[in-house]
Every structure is written in C-alpha cells, then in structure tokens.
Amino acid sequence: MTAPLRRILSGTSCAALVISNMIGTGIFTTTGFLAGDLGRPLLVLGIWVVGGIVALAGCFAYAELGMNIPRAGGEYAYLREAWGPGWAFLSGWISFFAGFSAPIAATALAFSEYLRHYFPALAANSEREPHLRWLHAGNAAWVSIGVIFFFAAINILGLPLASRLQNFLTALKLGVIAVFLISAFALGHGEWSHFQMATQRSSSHGLGAQFAVSLIFVMFAYSGWNAASYVAEEIRDPERTLPLALGLGTGLVALLYVALNVAFVYALPLEAMKGVVAVGAASSDALFGRHIGDFFSAAMAGALLSSISAMSLVGPRVYYAMGRDGCFPAGAAEVHPRWGTPVKAIVYQAITSALMVLTGTFEALIYYIGFSLILFAALAVAGLLRLRTRPGFRRLRVVSWGLSGDPTAFCGNQLVDADLDVPPPPARKFSWFSYDSLRRDFLSLAASRLGRTVGSGKTTSRTVRGSTDRKREITLGPATLRNALRCPRATKAF
C-alpha cells in the first residue's frame, strides 16, 4: 500500500534545490567549447544571457503549473494532466535515464575531473581496460560511484536530513562562487582587453546556426530551473512557496552565470580557453596562479556535490509518482514508514547512475541529455496553454500580465533547438538508444499532437495521424515500452 509523502520542505530548501540543480557541470565545462564555436567574447556572453531569459520563461510557466497541480513528479504530473498518460509515461522514463541518472553520473565524473588537480590519477580518462573497451573502470569512475551511493544513502535516511545537507552544500556553493568572483576582479591577474580579442572559429556551421546549436548546451547548463516542481507534494504551502522558489532561484543563477563568464573571459582570451573542459580551473589558475588556483579547483569540486545531492533528492519523486500509477517497477511508490522516503526509487536511480559512469564518457552523457530535456520541457509548457482553458485554473500574475506570450516563446525556442540536425559523433551516443531516430520520432509525435490540440484547445483523437509505416518507425512508442515493462496504466494515449 502506498503511503503519502510528508509536506516538510520550506521555501529556503526549495530555492536551494533549484540553485543546486542548476549550478552544476555545465557552467564549469561549457564555455571552453563556446569559445571555439562562436569566436567572439560578446557572443559567448550573449548566449548565456539568452539562455537565462529562456530559463526564466520556462520557470514562470512551471510556477503556474505547480500552483494548479501541486503533485510530485514535475513534468510527469503536468504532461499526464495536459496530454494524457502516454506522454507522461515517456517523460517519466526519459527523466529516469536522461533527466536525472545521466546528469548525476556526469556531475560525479566532473567532480573527479576537478579533483585531479590534487590527485592526477583521478583524471576521468586515466585508466581503461584494453579487453573491455566499453567499460570505463578507472579510479575516477570508482570515486564517482562512491559519491553517488553516499548521497543515495543520505536521501534514504529522511527528507529532513537530506534537506539540511542540501541547504549547507548550496550555501557552500554560493559562497565559493561569491569569493571567486570578488577575488577575480579585485585581486586576479586578468585583462579587460580579452573582451576585444576574437579567435578563429572551429565550427563549420554559419554563425547564426551555430549560435542556435550552442544554445542547446547552454540550456543544459541552465537545466534544473524546474527542480522544486518535482517535490511539490512535500512542500509546505506549495501554491505560494513553489513560484517564489522557482523564480528567485532561477533569477539568481542567471545573474551568477553571466558574472562567471565575464570572469572567465577576463582571466583568459578565447584562444586560450578553446576546447578546455575544466574552464573554471583554468581560469582560476590564470587569475591567481597555480597554488591558489588549486584551492579554487577543490572548492569548485566540492560545490558540484550539491548538484548530486539535489538530483538524488528530486529524481526519485518522479519514479514515486510513476509507481503510484503503475508505470514503474515494483516498489517505487513505497514510502518507508519511519524515514518517509521512496527508498526503492532512490536505489533504482543510484544503480542506473553508477552503470552510466562505467559505460559512458562525460561528453557522451552531456550530449545525450540535451534533446530529451528540451522536448519534454516544451511539451509541459505547451500543456499550460491547454490547461488554461479549464474552469478554475489559476494564472500566475507575472505570466498573465507581463509575459502573456511566455509559454509560446519558451516552446518555440525549445522546439527549434530540438529540431536542429546535429548528428552526434560516435563518442556522443549511448549504445542502447539511437539519438537521431529518437529525435525524429519524438518531434513527429509532438508536432502532430500540438498541431491538433493547442490551436483548438479541444480534446481530439489520441492516435497519431499518418501512415501505419510511420507508426512502426516509433521504436520507443508506448506499446513497446508498455509491453517491455508491463505498465498497466500507460494506456493508448497517442
């Protein structure tokens, strides 16, 4: 029998979840690639501003959804309410693999990458068994797996303990960033002339197209702005607390991201940071010298722990909601009578993240995450346009007044990003999913669904228009997953 979750999270804890989910590997590992792709300092800074605007647009839309649907699961709950159980089913399983398990693995690997400044043997690619080329079982991998299971254990022992640790780690993360920024501009050996230095672009795409492609990776860095929505069922007074936590957390992170990138460019010209993964560590070395740079590298590594903690907390709430509907393996909806946590859901996520550490590289994990998060966030926000037609649906003032086109603008940006044909190189895909077929099939389904419902605001047939051949192409359709996982509730929702 499924026990209810307990409403004990405060507004501070919810905002900490948002901040910690957002500030993770992306901000410390993306700018080096943007330098080569865009080639101009103002474009590198501008793309972070654009990403912040898009994240705020999605944040306000999710705040309105959370006010009206204060249930655990985030997108899963919203898609189920707006589009039916089929889309929620797909969203839940994509969240399990790409929304939480993969980012946890990627952040744990980044943690090991930063630690290599003190322990070179922990470099993410330091060891690989020659007879098991697919297995990444070096020292860094084992450290990452240990971190993953540590935070899983903390979250199993109860939400009060996990939230206190989360608040502490978030304060530590913000403190490290604040000290870094103040020291960079007050004491660092940087040059403002770097903002005038362009570099040769390494991308063959046109500048406009590359800006749109690069925005995908920037949005990965901004992902997590919706974190508090996943734990809505455990928030005290969610109708008031959830919008405040989402808005304040996302706005603060957007400001910090722009400030950090100003510091990165101040520290290094674009030419020097092109292709650098650990751009935060490289910038601190350039600003303060190797010894102090090592200190900031260790501090940044510690700051990444708050991201692992936050994702370890919120992800299992999606599987809890799915288990309650019969769409996840047995036990996911079971809440421990003493600790009040979905223990089995937490364990499922930790095991999957550990397997991803062993079987995928840092770059491959980041690339795979982007598309799935873009699509389902767009579908959830598009569902807001439909749900607003229901009697009694409450609107958030900032969306209704200042940003009446907010959901449409967010969906437009996300679907354009998702439709970009950027074939991943061999190192950037998982063997159990085909990125191109997944992107093509999901976009076809989404375009068909949105075209028939958003425009009219009416409920229509739930079958995809088109030939039977097209249906057979959908290798991850609801029937396939339902049969494989024996989900009784993922009924014909397409």
N, C-alpha and C positions, 0 to 999 in steps of 0.2 A: 504494500500500500504506500502511495506517495505522500510524504509529509510536506507541509509548506515550508518555504524559506522564511527567514526571520527579517523583519524590517529594522535594521540597526545602523545602517550607513548614514553618516551625516553629510552635509554639503561639502565640508572640507575634504572628507575622504573621497567623495565623488569627483571633485575637482582634481585631487591628487591622482586618481585613476586616469583621468583624461590627459593630464600633463605627462605622466609617466608612460602611458601608451604611445603618445605622440613623439616624445623626445627619446629616440632610440638610435638604431644603427644608421638610419637614413641621413640625418643631419651631419654625422661624423664621417660618412663614407661616400656621399653623392657628389659633392661639389668638385672633386677632382675630375670626375667624368664630364661634368657640365662644362668645365674649363675647355676641354678639348672639343666638345660638341658645339659649343656656342662661340667661343673665341673672343668674346668681349666682356669686360667686367660688368658693365651696366646691364647686359643681357643676363648674366649669371645672377645678379642681384634681383633683376626684374622678374625672373621666373619664380623666385621664392615669394615675391610679393603677390604674383598672380596665383600661386598655389595657396597662399594664405587666404585670399579672397574666396577662392573656390571652396576651401575647407570651411570657412565661416558660413557660406551659403548652405552647405550641407548640414552644418551644425544647427542652424536655425530651423531648418526643415525637420531634422531629427528631434529637436526640442519640442516642436509642435506635435509630432507623432508620439513622443514619450508622454506628453501631457494627457493624451487621449487613450493611449494603450500602455499603461504602466505595468507591463509584464516582463518577466525575464526573457532574454533571447535576442533583444535588439532587432536586426533585420529579419530574423526568423519570425518573430511575432508580427512585425509590420507587414511583411510580404504575405503571411498567412491571412491576415485581416484584409489586405487590399486585393491580392491576386489569387488567393486560394492556396491549398496545402501543397500543390505540386511545386510551385516556385519556392515556397518556404522550405520544402524538403531539400531541393537542390542547394538553396542558400545555406542551410544548416550543414550539409556535408562539405560544401566548399569552404565554409568557415572553419570546420574541423581541420581540414587539411591545409588550406592556403591562408585562412584568416587568422589562425592562432598557432597551430602546431608549427608551421613553417616559419613565421616570424619569431617564435620563441627559439627555434633552432638557429636562425640567422643571428639573432641578438646574442645568444650564447657563444656562437662562433666569433662574433665581433669582440665579445668580452675577452676571449682567448687571444685574439689578434692584438688587442691593446696591451695585454699582459706580456707580450713578447718583448716589450721594451726592457722588462726586468728579467724575463726568462726566455731567451731566444728559442729554446727547444719547443716552446708552445706556439710557434708560428703555425698558422692554420694549415699550411701545406708542407709541414716539415717531414712528415712520415707517411708512407703509403706502402702497403704490402704488394710486392710485384706480382704475386699469383692471384691477388684479389683486387683488380684494378678499380672495381666499382665500390670497394669498401674504403672509407676514409677513417682509419682507426688509429691515427696518431695521438700524441699526447694532448693536443688541443681538443680533440674530439672527446676524450675521456673527461677532461676538465669541464667541458661544456655540458656533458651529460650529467655530471655530478651536480652542477649548478641547477639544471632543470629539475632533478629529483629533490633537491633541497627545497626549492620553492613549492613544489607539489606537496611535500610533507607539511610545510607551514600552512598552506591553504586547507589541507585536510583537517588540521587541528582547530579550525574555527575562524569565522569571519572577524571577530574582534582582534585576535592575534594578527591575522593577515593584514587587516586594515591599519593597525598601529605600525607594523613594519613598513607598510606601503607609504604611510604618511612620513615616516622617518626617512626612507630612501628618496622620496620625492623632494623633501626639504634639502637633503644632501645634494641631489642632482641640481636643484635650482641654486644652491649655494656655490657649487663648483662652477657653474656657468657664470654666475654673477662675478665671482672672484676672477675668473679667466678674462671676462670682458673688461672689467675695470683695470686689471693689470695690463692687458694687451694695449690699451690706449694710453695708459698713464706711464707704464714702465717698459713696454715692449719695444723691440728694435724693428719696427715696421716702417713702411714708406707709403705716404699718400700718393706718390707718383705711380704706384702699381695700378691705380684705378684708370690711368691713361694708357696702360700697356695692353694692347691686344695680342693675340697669339694665333698661329696658324691652326685653322680648324682641322680636326681629324675625321670629321664626318663627311660623307659624300652626298648627304641629303641637302636640299636647299635650306636656307636659314629658317624660313617660316615653318617648313615641315619638321625640321629638327627641333625647333622650339616646342612644337606640339608633342613630339616623341619624348623629349626630355621631361616634359611636364608629367608624364606617367611616373617617372622615377621620383620627381619632386613630390607627387601626390602619395607615393609610397612613404616618403619621409613624413608627410602630414597625416598619414593614416593613423587612426586611434582617436580622432576627434569625437567619435561616437561611443567611446568606451563606457561611459556611465549609463548609456541606454541598455546595456546588456544586464545590468544588475538592478534594473528599475523595480523589481519585485522585492528588493532588500533595502530600498531607500526610504527613509522617513520623509513623509510628505512629498512624494515624487512629483506631483503636479507643480510645485513651486521650486523644489530643490534641483530637479533634473535640468530645466532650461538654464538656471544660473550656473550650474557646474559645467555644462557643455559650452556655454558662451564665454565664461570667464577663462576656462582652461584653454580653449582654442585660441582666443584672442591673445592671451599671454604668450603662448607658444609661437604664434605667428610673429610677434614682435621679437622674441628671442632668436628665431631662425634668421630673420633679416639681419639682426645685430651680429650674430655669429658669422654670417657670411661676409659682412663688412670686415670683421676681424680677420677672417681667413685671407681675404684679398689684401688687406693691409699688411699681413705677415708675408705673403708670397705672391709674386706675379703669376698670372695664369700659366705661363710657360712652365714654371717650376712645379705647379700642382697638377698638371695634366696627367691623368691616369693614376694618380695617387689614391689608394683606397683609404688609408688612415689619415685623412687630410687634417683632422683635428690634432693628431700627434705631430704631424709635420709642421703645422702652423705654430704649435707651442714651442717646438724646437727652434724654429726660426725667430720667434719673438723673444725667447728667454734663454736660449742656449740649451745644451743637451741635458744638463742636470735638472734644472727646473722644468724643462720640457718633459722629462721622465716623470716628475711628480704629477704634472697635469695629465699625462697619459694614464697613470694609475688612477687618478681621480675620475677621469672620463670612463675608464673601465668600470669603476665602482658605480658610476652613475647609470651605466647600462643595466645594472642589476635591478633597478626599479622598474624598468620596462618588462623584464622577465617576470618579476613579481606581479605586475599589473595584469599582464596577459594570462598568467597562470590562474589569476583570480576570476577574470571575466569570462574567459573562453568556456569553461565548464558549465556556465549558466545557459549557454546556447544548447548544449547537449542535454542538460536537465530539461529544458523546455521541449526538446525533441523527444526525449524519453517519455515525458508525460503524455505526448501524443502518439506514442508507439512507433516512432520513426528513428530510434537509435537502439543499439544493442542493450540487452537486458541490464537493468540496474542503474542506468544513467540518471533516472529520476529519483533514485532512493536518496533520502536525506538522513544523515546519521543522527540518531535521536539525541546524542549528547553534544556533538560539535556543530550540528546544524548545517553541514556542508554536503554537497553531492560527491561523495568520496569516489565512487567508481568513475564518474565523469572526469574527475581530476586525474585519476590514474590512466584512463584511456589517452588523454591528451599528452601526459608526460611520456608515455611509452612511444607514441607516434612521433613526438618531437625528437626523442633520442634516436629513433630509427632514421629520421631525416638528417640528423647530424652525421650519422655513419654512412649514409648513402648519397648525399648531395653536397655540392660545394656552396660556399657563401654566395657567390654570384648567381648560381642557378636558382637558389631559393628566392633571392630578391626578384629576379626576373619573373618567376612563375607567379609570385604574389600579386603583381600589379594588375593584370587583366581581370581576375576574378573579383577583386575588391572593387574595382571601378564599376563593373557591370551591376553587381547586386546593390551597391550604394545608390546607383542611378535608378534602379527599379524600385527600391524602397522609397526614395524621394518622389518618384513619379506616382507611386501609390498615394502620396499625400494629396495630389490633385484629384484623385478619385474619391478618397475618403472625405474630403471637404464637402462633398455633395450630400453627405448623410446628415440627417437631423440631429441636432445636439452636439455636433462636432465643434470643439472649441479651437479658436485660432490664437496663435501667439501674436502679440501686438506688433513686434518688430517685423514679422513676416507679412502680416496683413497690411500694415501701413507703409513702413519704409522700404520693404523689399517684396512687393507683391509678386514680382516675377522671379523670386528666389528659387523655388523648386524647378521652374523651367530652365533657368540659367544653369543651375547645377547639373541637371540631367543632360542638357545639351553639351556641356563641357565633358562630362564623363563618357557619354556615348561616342563623341568624336574621338576621344583618346582611345577608347576600346576598339574602335573600328580601324585604327591605324595599322597598316600591314607592315609589321616589323618582325620578320622571321627571326626567331632566336637561333644563335649559333649552337652547335652541338652541345657545348658545355652548359647551355642555358635551358635545359629542359629535364623533366623527370621521366624516367622510363615508363611509368605507369599511366601517364597522361600525354596526349598529343595536344600541344598548345594551339597549333593552327586550327585543328578540327574543333577543339573546344571553343575557341573564339568565334569561329564561323557559325557553328550551330547555335550557340547561345545568342549571338546577335540576331540571327534569323528568327529565333523564337521571340526574343524581346521586341524586335521591330514589329513582328506580326501582332503580338499581344498589345503593345502600346498603341499601334495604329488603329486597333479595333475598339479600344476602351477609353483611352484618355481623351480622345477627341469628343466622344459622345457622352461620356460619363455614365454609360449604361452597361449593365451586365449583359454579355453576349455569350455565344457558344464558346466552349472551352476546348475546342480542337483547333490545331494549327491548320490554317488554310494552306493548301498546296498539295502536291502530288504525294502518293504513298512512298515514292522513292525518296523524297525529301525527308519523310519521317524516319525511314530506315537509316539515313545518314546520322541521326542523332544518337551517337553511341553512348551518351550519358543521359539518355532520356529517363523519365520517371519509371517507365515499365522495367527497364534494365536494372536500375538501382533498387526498385521495389522488390523485384524477384530475387536479386542477389542478397538483399538484406532482410527480406521478409517483413517489410514495413506495412502494417495493416491500415495505416491512416493516409499514406501518400496515394490517395485515390486519383482517378483520372482528372487532373486539374489543368490540362492543357487543351 
